């Protein structure tokens, strides 16, 4: 058994706040120091694995780009496959594509049409859940493959931006290790 609050404190100690980035008035929660610290990165992956449970999923779906490290490590930890959701033009075979709006523009995500067989149990993983545009697009892409979406799991949720509510409105559970609206511990 582990002390979840101690793990949360460890993770928070590696989150850096960057005021006014990428534009004035925005407080950016930078998780790259967390990824650079082997102990904190491992603790985050371990805690996500405990939440998901070994054998409950077949594939972990990582969102480009910061979702990739967490998703790949989690897939390995759980003995699951790893599927990537990429930006347009990065995948070489037939793809499903989903356009969506970001906080500061619009873009799309793509997945190979044959990335997951119908009925495959999948979890989408990313670093931060903000307004939910990326996560909702990811949900639609996974569903188009016929996979069964178990949940969306993130390191940090920013509840005041409403992304988790948007994902839950699609009938998908959301789990987060940290509440980004909370003060840094």
N, C-alpha and C positions, 0 to 999 in steps of 0.2 A: 504494500500500500504506500502511496506517496501523498505528500501534502500539496494539494492543488493550489492553495494560496501562496505557498513558497514558489511553486513553478510560475504562477502568474507574476509574482514580484520579480523573479529572474527574467521573465520575458519583457516586462515593462522596463527593466533596467537597460535593455538593449534597444528600446524604441526611442528614436530621436525626433523631437518636434522641430519642424522647419517652418517658421512663420512666413507668410506672404509668398508661398510657392505652390503651384506654378504661376499664381497671380496674386495681386494684393488682396488681403482679407482672408485668404485660405491658410489654415493651419494643416500642413502636410505631416502625416505620421509616417516617418521613414523606418521601414523594417529591414533595410539592408544591413544595419549593424547586428540585428538579431541573426540574420542568415550567416554573417561572417564569424559569429561566435559559435564554435562547435558544440559547447554545452547547451547554450540557449536554443540553437537550432534543433539539436537532438531532443531536448525537453519538449519543444513544440510538437515535433513529429510524434514522440512517444505519447503525449497527451491526446493528440488527435487519434492515434491508433487505439487508445483505451476507449475513447468516446465511440468510435466506429465498431470496434470488435473484429477480431480476426475471423475470416470465413463468412462474413456478412455481405461482402461485396466482391465482384469479379474484376472490376476495373476502377482505377482512379483516373479521373479526367482532369488534366491540368490546363489552366488558362494561361496563354502567353502574356507576359513573359515571367512575371514574378510568381505566378502559381506553379510554374514548372518545378523548381527545386523542392518545394513542399510536397507536391503531388508525386514526384518520382520517388522521393525518400519514403513517403507513406505507402506507396504501392509495394515497394520492396519489403517494408516492415510487415505489411499485411499479406504478403504472398499473392498480390493481385497484379493484373496487367496495368499498363500506363498508356493512356491515350491523350494526344495533344489537340487542343483547340488553338488554331493558328490565325494570324492575321492574313488578309487576302493575298493570294499569289505565292504562298509558302509551301503548299502541299502539292505533290506531283500528280496525283490521280484524281478521279471524279470526287467532287466534294458537295456537301450541303453547305450553304452559306446563309448567314443571318446578319442583317444590318441592324444597328442600334445607335442610340445617342449616348454620348459621354457627357461628363460635366462640362467639357470644354470643346465639344465638336461631335463628330459622328464617325463611325468606322464599321467594320464587320468582323465576324469570326467565321472560320471554316473548319470542317472536320471531314475526313475521308468518309465516303458513303458506306464503306464496308468496315469501319473502325470497330463497330460493336454489333454483334448479332442480336436479333430480337430476343428479349428476355434477359439479356445481360444486366446484372445488377451493378449500377454505376453510382459513384459519388463524384461530384464536381468540387475541385479544390482551387482556391485562390488565396492571395495574401490578405487583401482588404476588400470589404463589401461596403461601398459608399451609396450611390444612388440606385444601384441595382441594374443598370443598363447592360453591363457586361454579363452579369450573372443570369439575367433573364434571357439574354441571347443564347448563353450556354445551355440553359434548360431546354430551350426550343430545339437546339441542335442535337442534344442527346436524345430527346424524344423522337426526332425525325429518323434516327437510326433504328428505332424500335426498342432501344434499351429501356430498362426499368430504372428510373431515377430514385435512388434511396434518399439522398440529401445533398445540400450544398454545405461545405465546411470551409471556414476561413480562419485565419489567424486573428483578424480584427474586424469587428463590425462597427460602423459609425451610425448608430441608431437614428440620430436626428436627421440624417439624409434619407432615411426611409427605404433603403435597398432591401433589407431583410423582409420588410412588410410586402414589398413588391414580389419577392420570390415566394413567400408564403402564400400570397394571393393566387399563385399558380399551382398551389397544392403541394409544395415542396418544403420539407423541414429545413431549417438553417441552424447550424451550430457555429459558435465563435469562441475562441479561447479568450479573447480580450474585448472589452467594451471600450471602443476608442473615444467615446464621449466622456468617459470617466477620467478624473485627473490621474496623471502619472503617479504611481506609488513610490 
